[in-house]
Amino acid sequence: MTKNNYRQMIKIAAALVIALISVFVLAKYATSPEFHAKTIQSLDEKKKTVMELTAASVAASTAVTMIPGETATPIAEKLADLSSYFLIVLCAIYLEKYLLTITGFAAFQILIPAACLLYVIGLFRKKEIYRQFVVKLTVFAIAIAAVIPAGVKVADMIEATYESSINSTLASAKEATEEIEENTEESGGVWDKFVGAIKDGVSGIVTKVETVLNNFIESLAVMIVTSCLIPILVLLFFVWFTKMILGIQIPLPKKLPAVGTRKRNSNKSESL
């Protein structure tokens, strides 16, 4: 066995070992809930917050409909509409949770072994394009495995700033709902008979509910940014970074001279 053949056998064995480690070790950890415990816990807490906001907006909308007259009707409709937007955020959180293990499986069970296979093929074909594809697949595998945890980490940093605001929204919504329900019970449910007597009270409640609605809109904006936009932006960043650093340029054959040019050159040679 020559020295070059010996080196090639070592390279093939190393690629095989890396592929086996990726499939039987790294893939096991990357798809394990225990490995992603902190990320899953963060997503569960976010899911709980969204569900609380949804329940609070529905309860507040139902309570606002008890206020006499048409003054608070638009507010009740807006509060009811918010629940559908919170549902979109909830779906995005569930999608992140599922992709957390799926991307790990794709990275270490499929892409890394495929890169190792291309590396071995490249040893025999001896073409630069195979080495470039190996590097690209490897970096892309690492990128998709890291995109969800990185997105959740960035989202947590933003949510930490608005955590007190979201808690304040839930508290004020609960307070306004209870106040409306208490006033309804005290008036026997027939508020129209008492509008003149409690006009100022109703006006104050409407103002408070308007503030609650504004707080809900702010909380919804935060949840949409952290649960929907941040993961997309992080993914786009990884794609852009991979494309910029590891963009593959497939070598093309040099341009051949035109047929007419070759023919003229041939005729010129014959004349000489």
C-alpha positions in Angstrom: 0.0 0.0 0.0 1.4 3.3 -1.1 1.6 6.4 1.2 -1.2 8.2 -0.7 -3.5 5.2 -0.5 -2.8 4.9 3.2 -3.8 8.6 3.7 -6.9 8.1 1.6 -8.0 5.2 3.8 -7.5 7.3 6.9 -9.6 10.0 5.4 -12.4 7.6 4.5 -12.3 6.0 8.0 -12.5 9.5 9.6 -15.5 10.4 7.4 -17.2 7.2 8.4 -16.6 7.8 12.1 -17.9 11.3 11.9 -21.1 10.1 10.1 -21.6 7.4 12.7 -21.1 9.8 15.6 -23.6 12.2 13.9 -26.3 9.6 13.5 -25.9 7.7 16.8 -24.7 10.3 19.2 -25.3 13.9 18.0 -28.7 13.1 16.5 -29.8 11.5 19.8 -29.0 14.6 21.8 -30.3 17.0 19.1 -33.7 15.4 19.2 -33.9 14.8 22.9 -36.3 17.0 24.9 -33.9 16.9 27.8 -31.2 18.5 25.7 -33.6 21.4 24.7 -35.1 21.6 28.2 -34.5 25.4 28.7 -35.7 26.2 25.2 -38.9 24.1 25.7 -39.5 25.7 29.1 -39.2 29.1 27.5 -41.7 28.2 24.8 -44.1 26.7 27.4 -44.0 29.9 29.4 -44.7 31.9 26.3 -47.6 29.6 25.4 -49.0 30.1 28.9 -48.8 33.8 28.6 -50.5 33.8 25.2 -53.3 31.6 26.6 -53.8 33.9 29.6 -54.0 36.9 27.3 -56.5 35.2 25.1 -58.7 34.2 28.0 -58.5 37.7 29.5 -59.4 39.4 26.2 -62.4 37.1 25.7 -63.6 37.6 29.3 -63.2 41.4 29.0 -65.0 41.4 25.7 -67.9 39.5 27.2 -68.0 41.8 30.2 -67.9 44.9 28.0 -71.1 43.8 26.2 -72.9 44.2 29.5 -72.3 48.0 29.5 -75.6 49.7 28.4 -75.8 51.6 25.2 -73.5 51.4 22.1 -70.6 53.3 23.6 -68.5 50.2 24.4 -69.7 48.0 21.6 -66.7 48.8 19.3 -64.3 48.1 22.2 -66.0 44.7 22.8 -65.6 43.8 19.1 -61.9 44.8 19.1 -61.3 42.7 22.2 -63.0 39.7 20.6 -60.9 40.2 17.4 -57.7 40.0 19.4 -58.3 36.4 20.3 -57.8 35.3 16.7 -54.5 37.1 16.5 -53.4 35.5 19.8 -54.3 32.2 18.2 -51.8 32.9 15.3 -49.1 33.5 17.9 -50.0 30.3 19.7 -49.7 28.3 16.5 -46.3 29.9 15.8 -45.1 28.8 19.3 -46.2 25.2 18.7 -44.5 25.3 15.3 -41.2 26.4 16.9 -41.6 23.6 19.5 -42.0 20.9 16.9 -39.2 22.3 14.6 -36.8 22.3 17.6 -36.4 18.5 17.3 -37.1 18.1 13.6 -34.3 20.5 12.6 -31.9 18.6 14.9 -32.9 15.3 13.2 -32.5 16.7 9.7 -29.1 18.2 10.6 -27.4 15.2 12.2 -29.3 12.3 10.8 -29.4 13.4 7.2 -27.2 16.4 6.3 -24.0 15.6 8.2 -23.9 11.9 6.9 -24.6 13.2 3.4 -21.7 15.6 3.7 -19.5 12.7 4.8 -20.6 10.7 1.8 -19.8 13.6 -0.6 -16.4 13.9 1.0 -15.6 10.3 0.3 -16.8 10.6 -3.3 -14.7 13.7 -3.7 -11.6 11.7 -2.6 -12.0 9.5 -5.7 -13.3 12.1 -8.1 -10.8 14.7 -7.0 -13.0 17.7 -7.9 -13.1 20.9 -5.9 -16.9 21.1 -6.3 -17.3 18.2 -3.9 -15.3 19.8 -1.2 -17.3 23.0 -1.5 -20.6 21.0 -1.2 -19.2 19.3 1.9 -18.4 22.6 3.6 -21.8 24.0 2.6 -23.8 21.1 3.8 -22.0 21.0 7.2 -22.4 24.7 7.9 -26.1 24.6 6.8 -26.7 21.6 9.1 -25.3 23.5 12.0 -27.3 26.6 11.1 -30.7 24.9 11.0 -29.9 23.0 14.2 -29.2 26.4 15.9 -31.8 28.6 14.4 -34.7 27.8 16.7 -32.7 28.0 20.0 -31.1 31.2 18.8 -34.4 32.7 17.9 -36.0 31.8 21.2 -33.0 33.3 23.1 -33.3 36.6 21.2 -37.1 36.6 21.8 -36.5 36.0 25.6 -34.3 39.0 25.7 -37.0 41.2 24.2 -39.8 39.7 26.3 -37.8 40.3 29.5 -38.1 44.0 28.8 -41.9 43.9 28.4 -42.7 41.2 31.1 -44.0 43.7 33.6 -46.1 45.4 31.0 -47.8 42.1 30.0 -48.4 41.3 33.7 -49.9 44.7 34.1 -52.2 44.1 31.1 -53.5 40.9 32.6 -54.1 42.5 36.0 -55.9 45.6 34.6 -58.1 43.4 32.4 -59.1 41.2 35.3 -59.8 44.3 37.4 -62.0 45.9 34.7 -63.8 42.6 34.1 -64.6 42.2 37.8 -65.7 45.8 38.1 -68.1 45.5 35.2 -69.6 42.2 36.5 -70.0 43.7 40.0 -71.8 46.8 38.7 -74.1 44.5 36.6 -75.0 42.4 39.5 -75.7 45.5 41.7 -78.1 46.9 39.0 -79.9 43.6 38.6 -78.7 43.2 35.0 -81.0 46.0 33.8 -78.6 48.9 33.4 -80.9 51.0 31.2 -83.0 52.0 34.2 -79.9 53.2 36.1 -78.0 55.1 33.3 -78.9 58.5 34.7 -77.8 57.5 38.2 -74.5 55.8 37.3 -73.6 57.8 34.2 -70.3 58.9 35.6 -69.5 55.3 36.8 -70.2 53.9 33.3 -68.0 56.5 31.7 -65.2 55.7 34.0 -65.5 52.0 33.2 -65.5 52.7 29.5 -62.3 54.7 29.9 -60.7 52.0 31.9 -61.7 49.4 29.2 -60.2 51.6 26.5 -56.9 51.6 28.4 -57.2 47.8 28.7 -57.7 47.5 25.0 -54.6 49.6 24.3 -52.6 47.4 26.7 -53.8 44.3 24.9 -52.7 45.7 21.6 -49.3 46.5 22.9 -48.9 43.0 24.4 -50.1 41.4 21.1 -47.5 43.4 19.2 -44.8 42.2 21.6 -45.9 38.5 21.2 -46.1 38.8 17.4 -42.6 40.2 17.2 -41.1 37.7 19.6 -43.0 34.6 18.4 -43.4 35.2 14.7 -41.0 37.9 13.4 -37.9 37.1 15.4 -37.7 33.4 14.4 -38.1 34.4 10.7 -35.5 37.1 10.9 -33.0 34.7 12.6 -33.6 32.1 9.9 -33.1 34.7 7.2 -29.9 35.8 8.9 -28.5 32.3 8.9 -29.5 31.8 5.3 -27.9 35.1 4.3 -24.7 34.4 6.4 -24.3 30.9 4.9 -24.8 32.2 1.4 -22.4 35.0 1.9 -19.6 33.0 3.4 -20.1 29.7 1.6 -21.5 30.6 -1.7 -20.6 28.0 -4.3 -19.4 29.1 -7.7 -19.5 26.1 -10.1 -16.6 26.3 -12.5 -17.7 26.6 -16.1 -15.7 25.6 -19.1 -13.9 28.4 -20.9 -15.8 29.9 -23.8 -14.9 28.1 -27.1 -14.2 30.2 -30.2 -17.0 30.6 -32.6 -17.4 28.1 -35.4 -16.9 30.7 -38.1 -13.7 31.9 -36.5 -12.2 28.4 -36.4 -13.1 27.9 -40.0 -11.5 31.2 -41.1 -8.4 30.3 -39.1 -8.3 26.9 -40.8 -8.6 28.4 -44.3 -5.8 30.9 -43.4 -3.5 28.1 -42.4 -4.2 26.2 -45.6 -3.4 29.2 -47.7 -0.1 29.6 -46.0 
